[in-house]
Amino acid sequence: MTEEEKSATAKAGKGGDAELELSLQSRKFFRKLLRSLKATWKLYRSSKSGLAGLAIVFGFFFVAAFAPFISPYDP
């Protein structure tokens, strides 16, 4: 058990066991998610066509998000 987990256990007492368990589960989930995102980024980084496709997708998101600022008037 890490120091954070020990201090969380001490603070939670007997009634906070469910909250502690939920906190630990969410940490595990986010660690797995981060690990998965790192693996995905490594895969994209190794492929030039993957990076080009990712740039195009981000370009579309950028244009969609800032459309009111890019073209503020109706044609």
Short mmCIF file of the C-alpha atoms (twelve columns), coordinates in Angstrom:
data_MODEL
# 
_entry.id   MODEL 
# 
loop_
_atom_site.group_PDB 
_atom_site.id 
_atom_site.type_symbol 
_atom_site.label_atom_id 
_atom_site.label_alt_id 
_atom_site.label_comp_id 
_atom_site.label_asym_id 
_atom_site.label_seq_id 
_atom_site.Cartn_x 
_atom_site.Cartn_y 
_atom_site.Cartn_z 
_atom_site.pdbx_PDB_model_num 
ATOM 1  C CA . MET A 1  0.000   0.000  0.000   1 
ATOM 2  C CA . THR A 2  1.413   3.392  -0.967  1 
ATOM 3  C CA . GLU A 3  1.622   6.363  1.373   1 
ATOM 4  C CA . GLU A 4  -1.315  8.043  -0.391  1 
ATOM 5  C CA . GLU A 5  -3.479  4.976  0.096   1 
ATOM 6  C CA . LYS A 6  -2.478  4.734  3.763   1 
ATOM 7  C CA . SER A 7  -3.304  8.374  4.410   1 
ATOM 8  C CA . ALA A 8  -6.592  8.025  2.524   1 
ATOM 9  C CA . THR A 9  -7.438  4.977  4.627   1 
ATOM 10 C CA . ALA A 10 -6.614  6.829  7.834   1 
ATOM 11 C CA . LYS A 11 -8.731  9.821  6.809   1 
ATOM 12 C CA . ALA A 12 -11.649 7.728  5.602   1 
ATOM 13 C CA . GLY A 13 -12.027 5.604  8.709   1 
ATOM 14 C CA . LYS A 14 -14.464 2.713  8.706   1 
ATOM 15 C CA . GLY A 15 -17.280 4.529  6.921   1 
ATOM 16 C CA . GLY A 16 -15.199 5.674  3.943   1 
ATOM 17 C CA . ASP A 17 -14.158 2.261  2.662   1 
ATOM 18 C CA . ALA A 18 -16.522 2.480  -0.309  1 
ATOM 19 C CA . GLU A 19 -15.146 5.894  -1.262  1 
ATOM 20 C CA . LEU A 20 -11.575 4.640  -0.967  1 
ATOM 21 C CA . GLU A 21 -12.343 1.625  -3.126  1 
ATOM 22 C CA . LEU A 22 -13.985 3.862  -5.735  1 
ATOM 23 C CA . SER A 23 -10.970 6.167  -5.677  1 
ATOM 24 C CA . LEU A 24 -8.575  3.262  -6.193  1 
ATOM 25 C CA . GLN A 25 -10.700 1.874  -9.026  1 
ATOM 26 C CA . SER A 26 -10.772 5.242  -10.769 1 
ATOM 27 C CA . ARG A 27 -6.976  5.524  -10.474 1 
ATOM 28 C CA . LYS A 28 -6.573  2.081  -12.030 1 
ATOM 29 C CA . PHE A 29 -8.964  3.051  -14.817 1 
ATOM 30 C CA . PHE A 30 -7.067  6.256  -15.592 1 
ATOM 31 C CA . ARG A 31 -3.722  4.426  -15.526 1 
ATOM 32 C CA . LYS A 32 -5.053  1.902  -18.044 1 
ATOM 33 C CA . LEU A 33 -6.504  4.697  -20.163 1 
ATOM 34 C CA . LEU A 34 -3.215  6.609  -20.147 1 
ATOM 35 C CA . ARG A 35 -1.287  3.458  -21.042 1 
ATOM 36 C CA . SER A 36 -3.688  2.814  -23.924 1 
ATOM 37 C CA . LEU A 37 -3.404  6.397  -25.184 1 
ATOM 38 C CA . LYS A 38 0.397   6.182  -25.084 1 
ATOM 39 C CA . ALA A 39 0.317   2.967  -27.112 1 
ATOM 40 C CA . THR A 40 -2.046  4.549  -29.639 1 
ATOM 41 C CA . TRP A 41 0.156   7.636  -29.964 1 
ATOM 42 C CA . LYS A 42 3.213   5.421  -30.482 1 
ATOM 43 C CA . LEU A 43 1.361   3.602  -33.272 1 
ATOM 44 C CA . TYR A 44 0.357   6.876  -34.971 1 
ATOM 45 C CA . ARG A 45 3.846   8.306  -34.597 1 
ATOM 46 C CA . SER A 46 5.353   5.358  -36.449 1 
ATOM 47 C CA . SER A 47 3.068   5.822  -39.472 1 
ATOM 48 C CA . LYS A 48 3.288   8.911  -41.677 1 
ATOM 49 C CA . SER A 49 -0.117  8.270  -43.225 1 
ATOM 50 C CA . GLY A 50 -1.590  7.859  -39.740 1 
ATOM 51 C CA . LEU A 51 -0.172  11.234 -38.708 1 
ATOM 52 C CA . ALA A 52 -1.512  12.832 -41.885 1 
ATOM 53 C CA . GLY A 53 -4.984  11.429 -41.206 1 
ATOM 54 C CA . LEU A 54 -4.837  12.567 -37.603 1 
ATOM 55 C CA . ALA A 55 -3.840  16.069 -38.723 1 
ATOM 56 C CA . ILE A 56 -6.797  16.178 -41.122 1 
ATOM 57 C CA . VAL A 57 -9.216  15.073 -38.395 1 
ATOM 58 C CA . PHE A 58 -7.847  17.671 -35.963 1 
ATOM 59 C CA . GLY A 59 -8.115  20.264 -38.731 1 
ATOM 60 C CA . PHE A 60 -11.814 19.489 -39.166 1 
ATOM 61 C CA . PHE A 61 -12.360 19.696 -35.392 1 
ATOM 62 C CA . PHE A 62 -10.551 23.032 -35.279 1 
ATOM 63 C CA . VAL A 63 -12.607 24.486 -38.126 1 
ATOM 64 C CA . ALA A 64 -15.854 23.195 -36.595 1 
ATOM 65 C CA . ALA A 65 -15.024 24.541 -33.140 1 
ATOM 66 C CA . PHE A 66 -14.049 27.990 -34.384 1 
ATOM 67 C CA . ALA A 67 -16.551 28.286 -37.253 1 
ATOM 68 C CA . PRO A 68 -18.401 31.246 -35.688 1 
ATOM 69 C CA . PHE A 69 -15.124 33.175 -35.504 1 
ATOM 70 C CA . ILE A 70 -13.891 32.140 -38.951 1 
ATOM 71 C CA . SER A 71 -17.084 33.155 -40.726 1 
ATOM 72 C CA . PRO A 72 -19.176 35.356 -38.416 1 
ATOM 73 C CA . TYR A 73 -21.680 36.455 -41.097 1 
ATOM 74 C CA . ASP A 74 -24.176 34.537 -43.223 1 
ATOM 75 C CA . PRO A 75 -23.234 34.358 -46.905 1 
# 
